Amino acid sequence: MTVPDEVDIIVCGGGSCGCVVAGRLANLDHNLQVLLIEGGESNLNNPWVFRPGICEQNQCGRI
């Protein structure tokens, strides 16, 4: 995944509202370039983020 040099819309904040807004804008017009940004460290190659099925190995849901 690469970040484009130019986008039409930038949504700041990847919380529930930011994700909904970005998703709806992207579905509104498939020609729009929508960029969703969130603060924090990069998780681009983090397998825990891209493979939620291994959540049990991450002790997800344990108290």
PDB file of N, CA, C, O and CB in Angstrom:
ATOM      1  N   MET A   1       0.846  -1.174   0.000  1.00  0.00           N
ATOM      2  CA  MET A   1       0.000   0.000   0.000  1.00  0.00           C
ATOM      3  C   MET A   1       0.889   1.234   0.000  1.00  0.00           C
ATOM      4  O   MET A   1       1.832   1.334   0.785  1.00  0.00           O
ATOM      5  CB  MET A   1      -0.962   0.000   1.217  1.00  0.00           C
ATOM      6  N   THR A   2       0.583   2.162  -0.879  1.00  0.00           N
ATOM      7  CA  THR A   2       1.346   3.402  -0.936  1.00  0.00           C
ATOM      8  C   THR A   2       0.417   4.584  -0.721  1.00  0.00           C
ATOM      9  O   THR A   2      -0.776   4.512  -1.014  1.00  0.00           O
ATOM     10  CB  THR A   2       2.087   3.532  -2.283  1.00  0.00           C
ATOM     11  N   VAL A   3       0.963   5.652  -0.216  1.00  0.00           N
ATOM     12  CA  VAL A   3       0.198   6.877  -0.014  1.00  0.00           C
ATOM     13  C   VAL A   3       0.291   7.699  -1.293  1.00  0.00           C
ATOM     14  O   VAL A   3       1.390   7.995  -1.760  1.00  0.00           O
ATOM     15  CB  VAL A   3       0.724   7.687   1.225  1.00  0.00           C
ATOM     16  N   PRO A   4      -0.855   8.069  -1.863  1.00  0.00           N
ATOM     17  CA  PRO A   4      -0.816   8.853  -3.107  1.00  0.00           C
ATOM     18  C   PRO A   4      -0.262  10.259  -2.871  1.00  0.00           C
ATOM     19  O   PRO A   4      -0.308  10.776  -1.755  1.00  0.00           O
ATOM     20  CB  PRO A   4      -2.219   8.945  -3.720  1.00  0.00           C
ATOM     21  N   ASP A   5       0.256  10.863  -3.929  1.00  0.00           N
ATOM     22  CA  ASP A   5       0.779  12.229  -3.842  1.00  0.00           C
ATOM     23  C   ASP A   5      -0.328  13.253  -3.647  1.00  0.00           C
ATOM     24  O   ASP A   5      -0.107  14.311  -3.057  1.00  0.00           O
ATOM     25  CB  ASP A   5       1.571  12.567  -5.091  1.00  0.00           C
ATOM     26  N   GLU A   6      -1.517  12.939  -4.144  1.00  0.00           N
ATOM     27  CA  GLU A   6      -2.638  13.881  -4.074  1.00  0.00           C
ATOM     28  C   GLU A   6      -3.921  13.119  -3.800  1.00  0.00           C
ATOM     29  O   GLU A   6      -4.154  12.057  -4.379  1.00  0.00           O
ATOM     30  CB  GLU A   6      -2.763  14.700  -5.384  1.00  0.00           C
ATOM     31  N   VAL A   7      -4.757  13.662  -2.913  1.00  0.00           N
ATOM     32  CA  VAL A   7      -6.054  13.052  -2.602  1.00  0.00           C
ATOM     33  C   VAL A   7      -7.137  14.123  -2.674  1.00  0.00           C
ATOM     34  O   VAL A   7      -6.853  15.320  -2.632  1.00  0.00           O
ATOM     35  CB  VAL A   7      -6.035  12.377  -1.193  1.00  0.00           C
ATOM     36  N   ASP A   8      -8.369  13.675  -2.780  1.00  0.00           N
ATOM     37  CA  ASP A   8      -9.497  14.605  -2.822  1.00  0.00           C
ATOM     38  C   ASP A   8      -9.963  14.998  -1.427  1.00  0.00           C
ATOM     39  O   ASP A   8     -10.299  16.156  -1.179  1.00  0.00           O
ATOM     40  CB  ASP A   8     -10.652  13.993  -3.596  1.00  0.00           C
ATOM     41  N   ILE A   9      -9.982  14.025  -0.516  1.00  0.00           N
ATOM     42  CA  ILE A   9     -10.515  14.258   0.827  1.00  0.00           C
ATOM     43  C   ILE A   9      -9.594  13.585   1.844  1.00  0.00           C
ATOM     44  O   ILE A   9      -9.153  12.454   1.643  1.00  0.00           O
ATOM     45  CB  ILE A   9     -11.980  13.718   0.956  1.00  0.00           C
ATOM     46  N   ILE A  10      -9.312  14.294   2.936  1.00  0.00           N
ATOM     47  CA  ILE A  10      -8.546  13.728   4.041  1.00  0.00           C
ATOM     48  C   ILE A  10      -9.455  13.699   5.267  1.00  0.00           C
ATOM     49  O   ILE A  10     -10.003  14.724   5.674  1.00  0.00           O
ATOM     50  CB  ILE A  10      -7.235  14.554   4.320  1.00  0.00           C
ATOM     51  N   VAL A  11      -9.604  12.518   5.842  1.00  0.00           N
ATOM     52  CA  VAL A  11     -10.378  12.354   7.071  1.00  0.00           C
ATOM     53  C   VAL A  11      -9.365  12.121   8.191  1.00  0.00           C
ATOM     54  O   VAL A  11      -8.574  11.180   8.137  1.00  0.00           O
ATOM     55  CB  VAL A  11     -11.424  11.158   6.961  1.00  0.00           C
ATOM     56  N   CYS A  12      -9.399  12.979   9.196  1.00  0.00           N
ATOM     57  CA  CYS A  12      -8.471  12.873  10.330  1.00  0.00           C
ATOM     58  C   CYS A  12      -9.157  12.159  11.477  1.00  0.00           C
ATOM     59  O   CYS A  12     -10.190  12.614  11.968  1.00  0.00           O
ATOM     60  CB  CYS A  12      -7.975  14.271  10.782  1.00  0.00           C
ATOM     61  N   GLY A  13      -8.592  11.052  11.902  1.00  0.00           N
ATOM     62  CA  GLY A  13      -9.137  10.287  13.015  1.00  0.00           C
ATOM     63  C   GLY A  13      -9.735   8.988  12.530  1.00  0.00           C
ATOM     64  O   GLY A  13     -10.728   8.986  11.803  1.00  0.00           O
ATOM     65  N   GLY A  14      -9.135   7.882  12.930  1.00  0.00           N
ATOM     66  CA  GLY A  14      -9.593   6.572  12.487  1.00  0.00           C
ATOM     67  C   GLY A  14     -10.490   5.872  13.486  1.00  0.00           C
ATOM     68  O   GLY A  14     -10.559   4.643  13.507  1.00  0.00           O
ATOM     69  N   GLY A  15     -11.180   6.644  14.314  1.00  0.00           N
ATOM     70  CA  GLY A  15     -12.146   6.048  15.235  1.00  0.00           C
ATOM     71  C   GLY A  15     -13.396   5.624  14.483  1.00  0.00           C
ATOM     72  O   GLY A  15     -13.411   5.606  13.253  1.00  0.00           O
ATOM     73  N   SER A  16     -14.429   5.287  15.214  1.00  0.00           N
ATOM     74  CA  SER A  16     -15.645   4.792  14.566  1.00  0.00           C
ATOM     75  C   SER A  16     -16.261   5.826  13.635  1.00  0.00           C
ATOM     76  O   SER A  16     -16.700   5.476  12.540  1.00  0.00           O
ATOM     77  CB  SER A  16     -16.662   4.378  15.612  1.00  0.00           C
ATOM     78  N   CYS A  17     -16.305   7.073  14.037  1.00  0.00           N
ATOM     79  CA  CYS A  17     -16.886   8.118  13.176  1.00  0.00           C
ATOM     80  C   CYS A  17     -16.030   8.384  11.946  1.00  0.00           C
ATOM     81  O   CYS A  17     -16.551   8.505  10.837  1.00  0.00           O
ATOM     82  CB  CYS A  17     -17.064   9.416  13.964  1.00  0.00           C
ATOM     83  N   GLY A  18     -14.709   8.475  12.140  1.00  0.00           N
ATOM     84  CA  GLY A  18     -13.817   8.722  11.010  1.00  0.00           C
ATOM     85  C   GLY A  18     -13.882   7.618   9.979  1.00  0.00           C
ATOM     86  O   GLY A  18     -13.879   7.890   8.778  1.00  0.00           O
ATOM     87  N   CYS A  19     -13.940   6.373  10.431  1.00  0.00           N
ATOM     88  CA  CYS A  19     -14.025   5.242   9.507  1.00  0.00           C
ATOM     89  C   CYS A  19     -15.340   5.238   8.742  1.00  0.00           C
ATOM     90  O   CYS A  19     -15.366   4.944   7.547  1.00  0.00           O
ATOM     91  CB  CYS A  19     -13.865   3.932  10.262  1.00  0.00           C
ATOM     92  N   VAL A  20     -16.427   5.562   9.425  1.00  0.00           N
ATOM     93  CA  VAL A  20     -17.729   5.612   8.757  1.00  0.00           C
ATOM     94  C   VAL A  20     -17.747   6.718   7.711  1.00  0.00           C
ATOM     95  O   VAL A  20     -18.200   6.498   6.587  1.00  0.00           O
ATOM     96  CB  VAL A  20     -18.860   5.828   9.783  1.00  0.00           C
ATOM     97  N   VAL A  21     -17.266   7.893   8.063  1.00  0.00           N
ATOM     98  CA  VAL A  21     -17.238   9.020   7.124  1.00  0.00           C
ATOM     99  C   VAL A  21     -16.384   8.674   5.906  1.00  0.00           C
ATOM    100  O   VAL A  21     -16.812   8.884   4.771  1.00  0.00           O
ATOM    101  CB  VAL A  21     -16.695  10.295   7.815  1.00  0.00           C
ATOM    102  N   ALA A  22     -15.183   8.145   6.130  1.00  0.00           N
ATOM    103  CA  ALA A  22     -14.298   7.795   5.018  1.00  0.00           C
ATOM    104  C   ALA A  22     -14.929   6.719   4.131  1.00  0.00           C
ATOM    105  O   ALA A  22     -14.864   6.802   2.904  1.00  0.00           O
ATOM    106  CB  ALA A  22     -12.937   7.310   5.550  1.00  0.00           C
ATOM    107  N   GLY A  23     -15.532   5.723   4.750  1.00  0.00           N
ATOM    108  CA  GLY A  23     -16.174   4.659   3.978  1.00  0.00           C
ATOM    109  C   GLY A  23     -17.347   5.147   3.156  1.00  0.00           C
ATOM    110  O   GLY A  23     -17.504   4.762   1.997  1.00  0.00           O
ATOM    111  N   ARG A  24     -18.168   5.991   3.747  1.00  0.00           N
ATOM    112  CA  ARG A  24     -19.328   6.512   3.007  1.00  0.00           C
ATOM    113  C   ARG A  24     -18.914   7.424   1.866  1.00  0.00           C
ATOM    114  O   ARG A  24     -19.512   7.387   0.791  1.00  0.00           O
ATOM    115  CB  ARG A  24     -20.258   7.265   3.945  1.00  0.00           C
ATOM    116  N   LEU A  25     -17.895   8.242   2.093  1.00  0.00           N
ATOM    117  CA  LEU A  25     -17.396   9.099   1.022  1.00  0.00           C
ATOM    118  C   LEU A  25     -16.811   8.271  -0.123  1.00  0.00           C
ATOM    119  O   LEU A  25     -17.034   8.574  -1.295  1.00  0.00           O
ATOM    120  CB  LEU A  25     -16.342  10.066   1.565  1.00  0.00           C
ATOM    121  N   ALA A  26     -16.066   7.232   0.225  1.00  0.00           N
ATOM    122  CA  ALA A  26     -15.469   6.374  -0.802  1.00  0.00           C
ATOM    123  C   ALA A  26     -16.545   5.637  -1.592  1.00  0.00           C
ATOM    124  O   ALA A  26     -16.396   5.440  -2.798  1.00  0.00           O
ATOM    125  CB  ALA A  26     -14.503   5.366  -0.164  1.00  0.00           C
ATOM    126  N   ASN A  27     -17.619   5.229  -0.935  1.00  0.00           N
ATOM    127  CA  ASN A  27     -18.703   4.538  -1.635  1.00  0.00           C
ATOM    128  C   ASN A  27     -19.581   5.490  -2.434  1.00  0.00           C
ATOM    129  O   ASN A  27     -20.238   5.084  -3.392  1.00  0.00           O
ATOM    130  CB  ASN A  27     -19.554   3.777  -0.646  1.00  0.00           C
ATOM    131  N   LEU A  28     -19.590   6.746  -2.041  1.00  0.00           N
ATOM    132  CA  LEU A  28     -20.398   7.743  -2.737  1.00  0.00           C
ATOM    133  C   LEU A  28     -19.926   7.942  -4.172  1.00  0.00           C
ATOM    134  O   LEU A  28     -20.735   8.030  -5.096  1.00  0.00           O
ATOM    135  CB  LEU A  28     -20.359   9.068  -1.989  1.00  0.00           C
ATOM    136  N   ASP A  29     -18.621   8.012  -4.346  1.00  0.00           N
ATOM    137  CA  ASP A  29     -18.035   8.213  -5.666  1.00  0.00           C
ATOM    138  C   ASP A  29     -16.734   7.428  -5.713  1.00  0.00           C
ATOM    139  O   ASP A  29     -15.773   7.775  -5.027  1.00  0.00           O
ATOM    140  CB  ASP A  29     -17.797   9.736  -5.970  1.00  0.00           C
ATOM    141  N   HIS A  30     -16.698   6.373  -6.517  1.00  0.00           N
ATOM    142  CA  HIS A  30     -15.527   5.501  -6.569  1.00  0.00           C
ATOM    143  C   HIS A  30     -14.316   6.174  -7.211  1.00  0.00           C
ATOM    144  O   HIS A  30     -13.216   5.622  -7.180  1.00  0.00           O
ATOM    145  CB  HIS A  30     -15.864   4.241  -7.327  1.00  0.00           C
ATOM    146  N   ASN A  31     -14.502   7.347  -7.785  1.00  0.00           N
ATOM    147  CA  ASN A  31     -13.380   8.089  -8.357  1.00  0.00           C
ATOM    148  C   ASN A  31     -12.697   8.989  -7.321  1.00  0.00           C
ATOM    149  O   ASN A  31     -11.617   9.520  -7.579  1.00  0.00           O
ATOM    150  CB  ASN A  31     -13.860   8.929  -9.534  1.00  0.00           C
ATOM    151  N   LEU A  32     -13.319   9.159  -6.160  1.00  0.00           N
ATOM    152  CA  LEU A  32     -12.716   9.977  -5.111  1.00  0.00           C
ATOM    153  C   LEU A  32     -11.527   9.256  -4.485  1.00  0.00           C
ATOM    154  O   LEU A  32     -11.568   8.045  -4.270  1.00  0.00           O
ATOM    155  CB  LEU A  32     -13.755  10.324  -4.033  1.00  0.00           C
ATOM    156  N   GLN A  33     -10.487   9.995  -4.201  1.00  0.00           N
ATOM    157  CA  GLN A  33      -9.347   9.489  -3.455  1.00  0.00           C
ATOM    158  C   GLN A  33      -9.527   9.962  -2.012  1.00  0.00           C
ATOM    159  O   GLN A  33      -9.357  11.145  -1.719  1.00  0.00           O
ATOM    160  CB  GLN A  33      -7.971   9.983  -4.072  1.00  0.00           C
ATOM    161  N   VAL A  34      -9.872   9.034  -1.108  1.00  0.00           N
ATOM    162  CA  VAL A  34     -10.110   9.361   0.296  1.00  0.00           C
ATOM    163  C   VAL A  34      -8.946   8.816   1.116  1.00  0.00           C
ATOM    164  O   VAL A  34      -8.599   7.639   1.014  1.00  0.00           O
ATOM    165  CB  VAL A  34     -11.478   8.776   0.797  1.00  0.00           C
ATOM    166  N   LEU A  35      -8.350   9.680   1.927  1.00  0.00           N
ATOM    167  CA  LEU A  35      -7.241   9.288   2.794  1.00  0.00           C
ATOM    168  C   LEU A  35      -7.698   9.390   4.235  1.00  0.00           C
ATOM    169  O   LEU A  35      -8.149  10.447   4.676  1.00  0.00           O
ATOM    170  CB  LEU A  35      -5.983  10.174   2.546  1.00  0.00           C
ATOM    171  N   LEU A  36      -7.584   8.296   4.969  1.00  0.00           N
ATOM    172  CA  LEU A  36      -7.934   8.246   6.388  1.00  0.00           C
ATOM    173  C   LEU A  36      -6.634   8.161   7.178  1.00  0.00           C
ATOM    174  O   LEU A  36      -5.850   7.230   6.990  1.00  0.00           O
ATOM    175  CB  LEU A  36      -8.882   7.027   6.712  1.00  0.00           C
ATOM    176  N   ILE A  37      -6.404   9.128   8.059  1.00  0.00           N
ATOM    177  CA  ILE A  37      -5.176   9.127   8.848  1.00  0.00           C
ATOM    178  C   ILE A  37      -5.519   9.026  10.334  1.00  0.00           C
ATOM    179  O   ILE A  37      -6.548   9.515  10.802  1.00  0.00           O
ATOM    180  CB  ILE A  37      -4.337  10.402   8.565  1.00  0.00           C
ATOM    181  N   GLU A  38      -4.616   8.374  11.044  1.00  0.00           N
ATOM    182  CA  GLU A  38      -4.782   8.185  12.480  1.00  0.00           C
ATOM    183  C   GLU A  38      -3.421   8.342  13.140  1.00  0.00           C
ATOM    184  O   GLU A  38      -2.412   7.911  12.583  1.00  0.00           O
ATOM    185  CB  GLU A  38      -5.408   6.791  12.805  1.00  0.00           C
ATOM    186  N   GLY A  39      -3.380   8.940  14.291  1.00  0.00           N
ATOM    187  CA  GLY A  39      -2.128   9.105  15.013  1.00  0.00           C
ATOM    188  C   GLY A  39      -1.637   7.786  15.568  1.00  0.00           C
ATOM    189  O   GLY A  39      -2.401   6.830  15.703  1.00  0.00           O
ATOM    190  N   GLY A  40      -0.364   7.741  15.884  1.00  0.00           N
ATOM    191  CA  GLY A  40       0.214   6.547  16.470  1.00  0.00           C
ATOM    192  C   GLY A  40       1.255   5.940  15.571  1.00  0.00           C
ATOM    193  O   GLY A  40       1.567   6.467  14.503  1.00  0.00           O
ATOM    194  N   GLU A  41       1.792   4.818  16.020  1.00  0.00           N
ATOM    195  CA  GLU A  41       2.849   4.166  15.265  1.00  0.00           C
ATOM    196  C   GLU A  41       2.293   3.432  14.051  1.00  0.00           C
ATOM    197  O   GLU A  41       1.105   3.115  13.992  1.00  0.00           O
ATOM    198  CB  GLU A  41       3.611   3.199  16.157  1.00  0.00           C
ATOM    199  N   SER A  42       3.152   3.172  13.101  1.00  0.00           N
ATOM    200  CA  SER A  42       2.756   2.454  11.894  1.00  0.00           C
ATOM    201  C   SER A  42       2.488   0.993  12.221  1.00  0.00           C
ATOM    202  O   SER A  42       3.273   0.359  12.926  1.00  0.00           O
ATOM    203  CB  SER A  42       3.840   2.571  10.808  1.00  0.00           C
ATOM    204  N   ASN A  43       1.392   0.462  11.717  1.00  0.00           N
ATOM    205  CA  ASN A  43       1.084  -0.953  11.901  1.00  0.00           C
ATOM    206  C   ASN A  43       0.961  -1.654  10.551  1.00  0.00           C
ATOM    207  O   ASN A  43       0.265  -2.661  10.427  1.00  0.00           O
ATOM    208  CB  ASN A  43      -0.211  -1.121  12.712  1.00  0.00           C
ATOM    209  N   LEU A  44       1.642  -1.111   9.542  1.00  0.00           N
ATOM    210  CA  LEU A  44       1.523  -1.608   8.173  1.00  0.00           C
ATOM    211  C   LEU A  44       1.840  -3.091   8.063  1.00  0.00           C
ATOM    212  O   LEU A  44       1.100  -3.815   7.397  1.00  0.00           O
ATOM    213  CB  LEU A  44       2.435  -0.829   7.261  1.00  0.00           C
ATOM    214  N   ASN A  45       2.900  -3.568   8.683  1.00  0.00           N
ATOM    215  CA  ASN A  45       3.285  -4.979   8.564  1.00  0.00           C
ATOM    216  C   ASN A  45       3.017  -5.765   9.840  1.00  0.00           C
ATOM    217  O   ASN A  45       3.617  -6.819  10.053  1.00  0.00           O
ATOM    218  CB  ASN A  45       4.753  -5.087   8.203  1.00  0.00           C
ATOM    219  N   ASN A  46       2.136  -5.275  10.679  1.00  0.00           N
ATOM    220  CA  ASN A  46       1.815  -5.942  11.926  1.00  0.00           C
ATOM    221  C   ASN A  46       0.776  -7.035  11.661  1.00  0.00           C
ATOM    222  O   ASN A  46      -0.356  -6.718  11.294  1.00  0.00           O
ATOM    223  CB  ASN A  46       1.297  -4.926  12.978  1.00  0.00           C
ATOM    224  N   PRO A  47       1.131  -8.323  11.839  1.00  0.00           N
ATOM    225  CA  PRO A  47       0.171  -9.397  11.527  1.00  0.00           C
ATOM    226  C   PRO A  47      -1.046  -9.399  12.436  1.00  0.00           C
ATOM    227  O   PRO A  47      -2.088  -9.930  12.051  1.00  0.00           O
ATOM    228  CB  PRO A  47       0.853 -10.735  11.621  1.00  0.00           C
ATOM    229  N   TRP A  48      -0.951  -8.821  13.632  1.00  0.00           N
ATOM    230  CA  TRP A  48      -2.098  -8.778  14.538  1.00  0.00           C
ATOM    231  C   TRP A  48      -3.184  -7.854  14.005  1.00  0.00           C
ATOM    232  O   TRP A  48      -4.356  -8.028  14.339  1.00  0.00           O
ATOM    233  CB  TRP A  48      -1.660  -8.323  15.932  1.00  0.00           C
ATOM    234  N   VAL A  49      -2.820  -6.882  13.188  1.00  0.00           N
ATOM    235  CA  VAL A  49      -3.790  -5.941  12.638  1.00  0.00           C
ATOM    236  C   VAL A  49      -4.449  -6.519  11.394  1.00  0.00           C
ATOM    237  O   VAL A  49      -5.659  -6.384  11.214  1.00  0.00           O
ATOM    238  CB  VAL A  49      -3.118  -4.603  12.310  1.00  0.00           C
ATOM    239  N   PHE A  50      -3.667  -7.160  10.538  1.00  0.00           N
ATOM    240  CA  PHE A  50      -4.202  -7.641   9.269  1.00  0.00           C
ATOM    241  C   PHE A  50      -4.769  -9.045   9.346  1.00  0.00           C
ATOM    242  O   PHE A  50      -5.391  -9.506   8.389  1.00  0.00           O
ATOM    243  CB  PHE A  50      -3.139  -7.598   8.227  1.00  0.00           C
ATOM    244  N   ARG A  51      -4.570  -9.738  10.461  1.00  0.00           N
ATOM    245  CA  ARG A  51      -5.103 -11.088  10.617  1.00  0.00           C
ATOM    246  C   ARG A  51      -5.890 -11.183  11.910  1.00  0.00           C
ATOM    247  O   ARG A  51      -5.411 -11.774  12.878  1.00  0.00           O
ATOM    248  CB  ARG A  51      -3.972 -12.132  10.596  1.00  0.00           C
ATOM    249  N   PRO A  52      -7.100 -10.609  11.946  1.00  0.00           N
ATOM    250  CA  PRO A  52      -7.864 -10.630  13.202  1.00  0.00           C
ATOM    251  C   PRO A  52      -8.275 -12.030  13.636  1.00  0.00           C
ATOM    252  O   PRO A  52      -8.671 -12.224  14.785  1.00  0.00           O
ATOM    253  CB  PRO A  52      -9.095  -9.777  13.062  1.00  0.00           C
ATOM    254  N   GLY A  53      -8.190 -13.005  12.746  1.00  0.00           N
ATOM    255  CA  GLY A  53      -8.538 -14.377  13.096  1.00  0.00           C
ATOM    256  C   GLY A  53      -7.586 -14.995  14.104  1.00  0.00           C
ATOM    257  O   GLY A  53      -7.915 -16.009  14.719  1.00  0.00           O
ATOM    258  N   ILE A  54      -6.410 -14.403  14.285  1.00  0.00           N
ATOM    259  CA  ILE A  54      -5.463 -14.927  15.260  1.00  0.00           C
ATOM    260  C   ILE A  54      -5.614 -14.201  16.591  1.00  0.00           C
ATOM    261  O   ILE A  54      -4.693 -14.170  17.407  1.00  0.00           O
ATOM    262  CB  ILE A  54      -4.024 -14.797  14.740  1.00  0.00           C
ATOM    263  N   CYS A  55      -6.772 -13.628  16.790  1.00  0.00           N
ATOM    264  CA  CYS A  55      -7.039 -12.864  18.006  1.00  0.00           C
ATOM    265  C   CYS A  55      -6.875 -13.720  19.259  1.00  0.00           C
ATOM    266  O   CYS A  55      -6.436 -13.217  20.293  1.00  0.00           O
ATOM    267  CB  CYS A  55      -8.444 -12.278  17.959  1.00  0.00           C
ATOM    268  N   GLU A  56      -7.220 -14.995  19.183  1.00  0.00           N
ATOM    269  CA  GLU A  56      -7.099 -15.866  20.347  1.00  0.00           C
ATOM    270  C   GLU A  56      -5.643 -15.998  20.772  1.00  0.00           C
ATOM    271  O   GLU A  56      -5.348 -16.076  21.965  1.00  0.00           O
ATOM    272  CB  GLU A  56      -7.691 -17.248  20.048  1.00  0.00           C
ATOM    273  N   GLN A  57      -4.730 -16.022  19.801  1.00  0.00           N
ATOM    274  CA  GLN A  57      -3.314 -16.107  20.130  1.00  0.00           C
ATOM    275  C   GLN A  57      -2.843 -14.833  20.813  1.00  0.00           C
ATOM    276  O   GLN A  57      -1.847 -14.841  21.538  1.00  0.00           O
ATOM    277  CB  GLN A  57      -2.485 -16.370  18.872  1.00  0.00           C
ATOM    278  N   ASN A  58      -3.548 -13.758  20.586  1.00  0.00           N
ATOM    279  CA  ASN A  58      -3.227 -12.467  21.191  1.00  0.00           C
ATOM    280  C   ASN A  58      -3.937 -12.301  22.534  1.00  0.00           C
ATOM    281  O   ASN A  58      -3.899 -11.229  23.138  1.00  0.00           O
ATOM    282  CB  ASN A  58      -3.613 -11.323  20.245  1.00  0.00           C
ATOM    283  N   GLN A  59      -4.580 -13.368  22.990  1.00  0.00           N
ATOM    284  CA  GLN A  59      -5.330 -13.406  24.234  1.00  0.00           C
ATOM    285  C   GLN A  59      -6.427 -12.352  24.260  1.00  0.00           C
ATOM    286  O   GLN A  59      -6.688 -11.722  25.285  1.00  0.00           O
ATOM    287  CB  GLN A  59      -4.399 -13.214  25.412  1.00  0.00           C
ATOM    288  N   CYS A  60      -7.058 -12.178  23.115  1.00  0.00           N
ATOM    289  CA  CYS A  60      -8.150 -11.221  22.995  1.00  0.00           C
ATOM    290  C   CYS A  60      -9.348 -11.728  23.815  1.00  0.00           C
ATOM    291  O   CYS A  60      -9.738 -12.891  23.710  1.00  0.00           O
ATOM    292  CB  CYS A  60      -8.544 -11.008  21.492  1.00  0.00           C
ATOM    293  N   GLY A  61      -9.892 -10.882  24.588  1.00  0.00           N
ATOM    294  CA  GLY A  61     -11.074 -11.218  25.375  1.00  0.00           C
ATOM    295  C   GLY A  61     -10.779 -11.826  26.731  1.00  0.00           C
ATOM    296  O   GLY A  61     -11.701 -12.059  27.513  1.00  0.00           O
ATOM    297  N   ARG A  62      -9.510 -12.090  27.029  1.00  0.00           N
ATOM    298  CA  ARG A  62      -9.175 -12.622  28.353  1.00  0.00           C
ATOM    299  C   ARG A  62      -9.027 -11.487  29.343  1.00  0.00           C
ATOM    300  O   ARG A  62      -8.547 -10.404  29.010  1.00  0.00           O
ATOM    301  CB  ARG A  62      -7.883 -13.459  28.302  1.00  0.00           C
ATOM    302  N   ILE A  63      -9.446 -11.755  30.557  1.00  0.00           N
ATOM    303  CA  ILE A  63      -9.348 -10.730  31.603  1.00  0.00           C
ATOM    304  C   ILE A  63      -8.139 -11.016  32.463  1.00  0.00           C
ATOM    305  O   ILE A  63      -7.865 -10.275  33.408  1.00  0.00           O
ATOM    306  CB  ILE A  63     -10.633 -10.681  32.469  1.00  0.00           C
TER     307      ILE A  63
END
